[in-house]
């Protein structure tokens, strides 16, 4: 077998150093004759190994209600409340509705009962976690009830309070206050209905 002539260890003097040295040098000489160097092992990938597609979710994730489920529960609660308290039609209350219009008052009172009943039904569905699950809904309900409360105090609007009506000289101002409060309440109601339907 011919060794590569350019390798320094391929000279004839190498044969005089003994069989072991010759064999060692022969291996070195052959390694330098153009053979492919050994490739280093491929580095381990730093990317996480994806979980098998058949992996099942943990129990805590599986037990968490989905947004669609919660929205469906809100709709059911609202429909239940609307059936229990019909007449929540705030279109009866306009900027020109007179201060003593009891039809507007009844519509407003029905809307208050719908809002309260919806909150009660949602809280009863999961008493321990209701605030976490339906916190946004409770916020809208409370906002509506707050604006509704302005229609009873300080001015008794649309027969919602048994307080005496304001004197004649203050009636125009009282009606302006009531119609403004009713308009704000209607906006709050429309937001609530939009969230629950």
Secondary structure, 3 states (H helix, E strand, C coil): CCCCCCCHHHCHHHHHHCHHHHHHHHHHHHHCCCCCCCCCCCCCCCCCCCCCCCCCCCHHHHHCCCHHHHHHHHHHHHHHHHHHCCCCCHHHCCCCCCCCCHHHHHHHHHHHHHHHHHHHHHHHHCCCCHHHHHHHHHHHHHHHHHHHHCCCCCCCCCCCCCCCCCCHHHHHHHHHHHHHHHHHHHHHHHHHHHHHC
